[in-house]
Amino acid sequence: MKNRIKKRGDIFLYYPELILVVILSIILSFFGVSYAQDHSGHSSLKTSARQEKPEKETTWTCSMHPQIQMPKPGKCPICGMDLIPVAGKEKETKEMPGSLRELTLSPYARKLAEIQTSPVMRKFVSVNVGMVGKIEYDETRVGYITAWVPGRIDKLFVDFTGVTVEKGKPMVYLYSPELLAAQSELLEAIRASRTLKNSKITTIKTTARKSITAAKEKLKLLGLTDEQIREIIRKGKPSDHVTILAPMSGVVIHKNALEGMYVKTGTRIYTISDLTSVWAKLDAYESDLAWIREGQEVEFRVEAYPGEFFKGTITFIDPFINPKTRTVKVRVDVPNNDLKLKPEMFVHAVAKAPVSAAARVIEKPDKKTLPPLVIPASAPLITGKRAIVYVAVPGKEGTYEGREIVLGPRAGDYYLVLSGLKEGEKVVTNGNFKIDSSLQIQAKPSMMSPEGGSGGGGHQMKHGGMSMKSKDEKKKIKMKMDVPPAFVSQAKQLIRKYDELSKTIKNGNIHQIRSKFKEFETQLNSVNKNLLTGHLHMVWMELAMLMRNDAVLGNIATDRDEAMEAFEALTKHINRMKKQYKISLEKGHDNAG
């Protein structure tokens, strides 16, 4: 036994490294337990800290329809696709968008997009009607010098055209045997009257005086003036030549005869025009005739005087349309006292037509006339007769709502608004295309995609249609898409108005059709939008906006083609409404059941 103990002691004696290893193991074991306990304490603190942080919300949305936002996983109520989670956010109260076309931008995004807005206002504006044409002679101020008697031209006092002449100045020296005989008749009548001056027979005296008067009238008819006739009487002998005087002041624009030329009665020798007043003959397009009136002021310019504008007044509108150019001649009277305007000058003219709220020309705005509703010309994104504007949503900074409106004519820097906006609303005038592009990327209705975008996998987004895969999915979606019976009842009344309009379109005249469109609009406005909530409410606001625009366009249609175009668009939107809300006039086929 002692030997064994001795041997063990020898082991520790001969192997001191072993003793060191044992001691270090004991120390590390002690600190390891202490570290584990401390680490466990820190872990529990971290876990507690995580639990104390506000919980974050996971929102579930559809990849095709980002406007759908749900607190739990499920199916998209529009296309039936599985909802996907969005990055968690701290729980906050978030209002549901009021429109399918609504978009919210951060302050940085607004600055980057350079968003600017302007208010919708009522103010008198003028429609600018552009026309082109040229300067012409005023036909009421053109005079002709003609031969009143046959004869020979012995002298022309004006040798070339373009010469300015004054009224009463000599123009032609004409030899005429016929005029010589007429002068002789006058002188003979005067001599006979003097001879019979002392006669006691009254009848003879009266006859002699009448002969003198008749001879004078004959000379007047042959072109002589009273002064020339008095000169013949003073001289007491006839002349075989007569001087033809200028009948008016003006410019000689045509010289039609030569010296030595024999002329007949009525032969034109000179043409004179008074250029202190000229005409501007303009071509107006057929579509612009609604904005042109007699008495309207026109402003125009010519190439000869850059930067200078001339004014005139419309005095005549041609009753005929040129079948080749589809234009109408418009005559403008222009004062030209300084003679700057020359015939055949090309002109570019603009007629300014003040318009009322009914988009009709008014002669002069007054306090009784309601000004039209207008927006800046940069606000709308034009899509044919309709346009898209983006309106700042009141109370939601940085939020903009897309809206389809009906525009009237453009009036300078403004557009008239016929439907879709109210006075005081603010429309985006700069950055609107960027907002539209963002909506298009998000598959929401936009200018380029009026019904929204489409995603992959063969699912196509249609407001009012759903793509389902199973009966269970249909049941779940139906629960979410149930429509209040009161709304269904009002929608049916709207469909009946549409059916009345459909019959009138086939058989009625344009006045009856417009009246039915107006009745449809009235019925549409009576539908209570507050009966719907959530996504159904947003879809109705979209459809109601589109159908209201259809009704407005139908109400202002000028012919059956325009009315039919509005009706076809309305039919499309009515069908979308029926499909979206599962409404049918047949019993047992709608949500009202």
Protein Blocks (a to p, Z undefined) as FASTA:
>chain_A
ZZmmmmmmmmmmmmmmlmmmmmmmmmmmmmmmmmmmmmmmmmmmmmmmmmmpccdddddd
dfklmmbccfbdcddfklopacddddddddddddddfbfkbccddfklmmmnopacdddd
dddddddddddddddddfklcccdddfbgcddfbdfbfbghiacdehiafbdcddfklmm
mmmmmmmmmmmmmmmmmpcbfklmmmmmmmmmmmmmmmmmnopafklmmmmmmnopacfb
dcdddfbgcddfbdcbdehiacdehiafbdcddfkbccddddddfklmmmgcehiacddd
dfklghiacddddfbdcfbdcfklopacdddddddfkomacghiacdddddddddfkopa
cfbdcfklccdddddfklpccehjbccdddddehiahiacdddddddddehjaccdfbhp
aehiacdfehklmmmmmmmmnopacfklmnopadehhiacdehiacdfbfklmmmmmmmm
pccfklmmmmmmmmmmmmmmmmmmmmmcfklmmmmmmmmmmmmmmpcfklpgcjllmmmm
mmmmmmmmmmmmmmmpcbfklmmmmmmmmmmmmmmmmmmnopafbghiafnZZ
